[in-house]
Amino acid sequence: MSSVTNTPVTVNGAGGSINIMDLNGLHYSLNQLISIHGELQSLIEHGLPTLNNALTASVHGTTVDSYVHNYSTWLHSLNSISSDMQALFTYLNPIVSAVDHTLGM
């Protein structure tokens, strides 16, 4: 890790300023954000619908039915988290790109 990426950087822009304490750590975090967002989208689009369909077709009972009844709430919550993750990436990615460009990385 170079000393440039360990030097704190303050970036001023729309919505205020951001203090980057570890640029390499921020790069890693953005990569993790992309990866987790992809996993979450897969869960929303494939995993949960498959689970819901399998449960609905294979078992009935008060407890199971109450969980299955909450399926739309689960999807809404996960979609909200997914949207927040996308918004955070959309906010941070151009900042990181600009800092990289400024530092000649």
C-alpha positions as CSV (number, residue, x, y, z in Angstrom):
1,M,0.0,0.0,0.0
2,S,1.5,3.3,-1.0
3,S,1.7,6.3,1.4
4,V,-0.6,8.2,-1.0
5,T,-3.5,5.9,-0.3
6,N,-2.9,6.1,3.4
7,T,-3.0,9.9,3.4
8,P,-6.5,11.2,4.5
9,V,-8.2,13.1,1.8
10,T,-11.2,15.5,2.2
11,V,-13.4,15.8,-0.9
12,N,-15.9,18.7,-1.1
13,G,-18.9,18.3,-3.4
14,A,-22.6,18.3,-3.6
15,G,-24.2,17.5,-0.3
16,G,-21.1,18.4,1.8
17,S,-17.7,16.9,2.2
18,I,-16.4,13.3,2.7
19,N,-13.2,12.3,4.5
20,I,-11.4,9.4,3.0
21,M,-9.1,7.9,5.6
22,D,-8.0,4.8,3.6
23,L,-8.4,4.9,-0.2
24,N,-7.5,1.2,-0.5
25,G,-10.1,0.4,2.1
26,L,-12.6,2.4,0.2
27,H,-11.8,0.6,-3.0
28,Y,-12.2,-2.7,-1.2
29,S,-15.5,-1.5,0.3
30,L,-16.9,-0.5,-3.1
31,N,-16.0,-4.0,-4.5
32,Q,-17.7,-5.6,-1.6
33,L,-20.7,-3.3,-2.0
34,I,-21.0,-4.4,-5.7
35,S,-20.6,-8.1,-4.8
36,I,-23.2,-8.0,-1.9
37,H,-25.6,-6.0,-4.0
38,G,-25.4,-8.7,-6.7
39,E,-26.0,-11.5,-4.2
40,L,-29.0,-9.6,-2.8
41,Q,-30.4,-9.0,-6.3
42,S,-30.1,-12.8,-6.9
43,L,-31.9,-13.5,-3.7
44,I,-34.7,-11.1,-4.6
45,E,-35.0,-12.3,-8.2
46,H,-34.5,-16.1,-7.7
47,G,-33.8,-17.4,-4.2
48,L,-36.8,-16.0,-2.4
49,P,-39.4,-16.6,-5.1
50,T,-38.1,-20.2,-5.4
51,L,-38.3,-20.7,-1.6
52,N,-41.8,-19.1,-1.4
53,N,-43.1,-21.3,-4.2
54,A,-41.6,-24.4,-2.7
55,L,-43.0,-23.7,0.8
56,T,-46.4,-22.7,-0.6
57,A,-46.6,-26.0,-2.6
58,S,-45.2,-28.3,0.0
59,V,-46.4,-27.4,3.5
60,H,-49.3,-25.7,5.3
61,G,-49.8,-24.8,8.9
62,T,-50.3,-21.8,11.0
63,T,-46.6,-21.0,11.6
64,V,-45.5,-21.6,8.1
65,D,-48.4,-19.8,6.6
66,S,-47.6,-16.7,8.8
67,Y,-44.1,-16.6,7.5
68,V,-45.2,-17.1,3.9
69,H,-47.8,-14.4,4.4
70,N,-44.9,-12.0,5.2
71,Y,-43.2,-12.8,1.9
72,S,-44.1,-9.4,0.3
73,T,-42.7,-7.6,3.4
74,W,-39.4,-9.5,3.0
75,L,-39.2,-8.5,-0.6
76,H,-40.0,-4.9,0.2
77,S,-37.3,-4.8,2.9
78,L,-34.7,-6.4,0.7
79,N,-35.6,-4.1,-2.2
80,S,-35.2,-1.1,0.1
81,I,-31.8,-2.3,1.3
82,S,-30.8,-3.0,-2.4
83,S,-31.8,0.5,-3.3
84,D,-29.8,2.0,-0.5
85,M,-26.7,0.0,-1.5
86,Q,-27.1,1.2,-5.1
87,A,-27.5,4.8,-4.0
88,L,-24.4,4.6,-1.8
89,F,-22.3,3.1,-4.6
90,T,-23.7,5.8,-7.0
91,Y,-22.6,8.4,-4.5
92,L,-19.1,7.0,-3.7
93,N,-17.9,5.7,-7.0
94,P,-17.5,9.0,-8.9
95,I,-15.7,10.4,-5.8
96,V,-13.3,7.6,-5.7
97,S,-12.7,7.9,-9.4
98,A,-12.0,11.6,-9.1
99,V,-9.6,11.1,-6.2
100,D,-7.8,8.3,-8.1
101,H,-7.5,10.6,-11.2
102,T,-6.2,13.5,-9.0
103,L,-3.7,11.2,-7.4
104,G,-2.7,9.8,-10.7
105,M,-3.7,6.2,-9.8
